[in-house]
Structures are given as C-alpha cells and as structure tokens.
Amino acid sequence: MDRLDERISGVMRALGEPTLRIGLGVVFVWFGLLKPLGVSPAAGLVRETVYWGVDPDWFIPVLGWWEVLIGVCLIDPGRWLGLGRWMTRAGILLLFLQMPGTFLPLVLLPEVTWQRALAPTMEGQYIIKNLVLIGAALYLGGRVRE
C-alpha cells in the first residue's frame, strides 16, 4: 500500500504545479477578457467601487487587460521560450498589486457583499475566493527557483 501511495503522490506532485499554473492562468485570462469585451458580471461591482474620480469606462478595460497579463505570465510561456521563470515572477507581482483592490468592496460596499455578519452574498463569496488565488500564487512563487 505504501508503494502505491508513493506512486500516486508522485504523479500528483508532477501534475500539480503545471495544472495549478495553467488553471490559474486560464482563470485570469478568461475573467480578464470579459472586462474589455463588456460582458463581465463583475464590471458593475468594479464600477461601484472605483467612485473616487477614476473613470470606470477606461479603468474596467485596463483592469481586464491587467488580469489577462497576469494570466499569461502565470501560464509562463517564458519557461518554454528559454527565458526562465521571470514571467511567473512578473505575474505574481502584478497579481499582488491587483489583489488589495479586489477586497475593497467588502469594506466599501457592505450592502452588496454581505447579507449579515459572516454571511457573504454571491458577490462577497466571489471576492473571498481570491484568498485561494493568493495561496496559489504564493505556492507558485515559492517554486520559481526550483
């Protein structure tokens, strides 16, 4: 049983990082593209959050392209082009610059993101799941030197 467990965990170890990298990249590219195409369900939430003088008509598409860039970097074509893992590092930097803003609606729009204490709305859940994206980016960042 121990040998079987070792083989299974070895396969999971070999497939885990590329699956995480590609999956995370696809999520950022896909959700990012929805913004400049004008079909993102998150656009209204972004529009309500950036009310302090930023024009959402240009901010939302720029945010979308920023997310596309994060996704492309996390998929890391530089690795296959002989450029090393610099794209992963760049993608993680862009992700960590973007992530604080994603949590703003939890504070600025509590009527949209919370039903009551500790009970998020669907929008709140959409935001809170970003903790998983942060964890995935930390994992990938921890492996760039391997």
Contacts in CASP RR format, 6 or more apart in sequence:
PFRMAT RR
TARGET T0000
AUTHOR 0000-0000-0000
METHOD contacts of the structure
MODEL  1
MDRLDERISGVMRALGEPTLRIGLGVVFVWFGLLKPLGVSPAAGLVRETV
YWGVDPDWFIPVLGWWEVLIGVCLIDPGRWLGLGRWMTRAGILLLFLQMP
GTFLPLVLLPEVTWQRALAPTMEGQYIIKNLVLIGAALYLGGRVRE
17 139 0 8 1.000
17 140 0 8 1.000
17 143 0 8 1.000
20 136 0 8 1.000
20 139 0 8 1.000
20 140 0 8 1.000
21 74 0 8 1.000
21 75 0 8 1.000
21 76 0 8 1.000
21 88 0 8 1.000
21 140 0 8 1.000
22 75 0 8 1.000
24 71 0 8 1.000
24 74 0 8 1.000
24 133 0 8 1.000
24 136 0 8 1.000
24 137 0 8 1.000
24 140 0 8 1.000
25 70 0 8 1.000
25 71 0 8 1.000
25 72 0 8 1.000
25 74 0 8 1.000
25 75 0 8 1.000
26 71 0 8 1.000
26 75 0 8 1.000
27 71 0 8 1.000
27 133 0 8 1.000
28 67 0 8 1.000
28 68 0 8 1.000
28 70 0 8 1.000
28 71 0 8 1.000
28 74 0 8 1.000
28 95 0 8 1.000
29 67 0 8 1.000
29 68 0 8 1.000
29 71 0 8 1.000
29 72 0 8 1.000
29 75 0 8 1.000
31 40 0 8 1.000
31 42 0 8 1.000
31 67 0 8 1.000
32 40 0 8 1.000
32 63 0 8 1.000
32 64 0 8 1.000
32 65 0 8 1.000
32 67 0 8 1.000
32 68 0 8 1.000
33 64 0 8 1.000
33 68 0 8 1.000
34 40 0 8 1.000
34 41 0 8 1.000
34 42 0 8 1.000
34 43 0 8 1.000
34 64 0 8 1.000
35 42 0 8 1.000
35 43 0 8 1.000
35 46 0 8 1.000
35 60 0 8 1.000
35 61 0 8 1.000
35 63 0 8 1.000
35 64 0 8 1.000
35 65 0 8 1.000
35 67 0 8 1.000
36 60 0 8 1.000
36 61 0 8 1.000
36 64 0 8 1.000
36 65 0 8 1.000
38 60 0 8 1.000
38 61 0 8 1.000
40 46 0 8 1.000
40 60 0 8 1.000
40 64 0 8 1.000
42 126 0 8 1.000
43 56 0 8 1.000
43 60 0 8 1.000
45 105 0 8 1.000
45 109 0 8 1.000
45 112 0 8 1.000
45 123 0 8 1.000
46 56 0 8 1.000
46 59 0 8 1.000
46 60 0 8 1.000
46 63 0 8 1.000
47 56 0 8 1.000
47 60 0 8 1.000
48 105 0 8 1.000
48 109 0 8 1.000
48 112 0 8 1.000
49 101 0 8 1.000
49 104 0 8 1.000
49 105 0 8 1.000
49 108 0 8 1.000
49 109 0 8 1.000
50 56 0 8 1.000
50 59 0 8 1.000
63 98 0 8 1.000
66 94 0 8 1.000
66 98 0 8 1.000
67 98 0 8 1.000
69 91 0 8 1.000
69 94 0 8 1.000
70 91 0 8 1.000
70 94 0 8 1.000
70 95 0 8 1.000
70 98 0 8 1.000
71 91 0 8 1.000
72 87 0 8 1.000
73 87 0 8 1.000
73 88 0 8 1.000
73 90 0 8 1.000
73 91 0 8 1.000
73 92 0 8 1.000
73 94 0 8 1.000
74 87 0 8 1.000
74 88 0 8 1.000
74 91 0 8 1.000
74 92 0 8 1.000
74 95 0 8 1.000
74 137 0 8 1.000
74 140 0 8 1.000
76 85 0 8 1.000
76 87 0 8 1.000
76 88 0 8 1.000
77 87 0 8 1.000
78 84 0 8 1.000
78 85 0 8 1.000
78 86 0 8 1.000
78 87 0 8 1.000
79 85 0 8 1.000
79 87 0 8 1.000
79 88 0 8 1.000
85 144 0 8 1.000
85 145 0 8 1.000
88 140 0 8 1.000
88 141 0 8 1.000
88 144 0 8 1.000
89 141 0 8 1.000
89 144 0 8 1.000
92 137 0 8 1.000
92 140 0 8 1.000
92 141 0 8 1.000
95 133 0 8 1.000
95 134 0 8 1.000
95 137 0 8 1.000
96 134 0 8 1.000
96 137 0 8 1.000
99 130 0 8 1.000
99 133 0 8 1.000
99 134 0 8 1.000
102 127 0 8 1.000
102 130 0 8 1.000
103 127 0 8 1.000
103 130 0 8 1.000
105 112 0 8 1.000
105 113 0 8 1.000
105 123 0 8 1.000
105 124 0 8 1.000
105 127 0 8 1.000
106 113 0 8 1.000
106 114 0 8 1.000
106 124 0 8 1.000
106 127 0 8 1.000
106 128 0 8 1.000
112 121 0 8 1.000
112 123 0 8 1.000
112 124 0 8 1.000
113 120 0 8 1.000
113 121 0 8 1.000
113 123 0 8 1.000
113 124 0 8 1.000
113 127 0 8 1.000
114 120 0 8 1.000
114 121 0 8 1.000
114 124 0 8 1.000
115 121 0 8 1.000
120 127 0 8 1.000
120 128 0 8 1.000
END
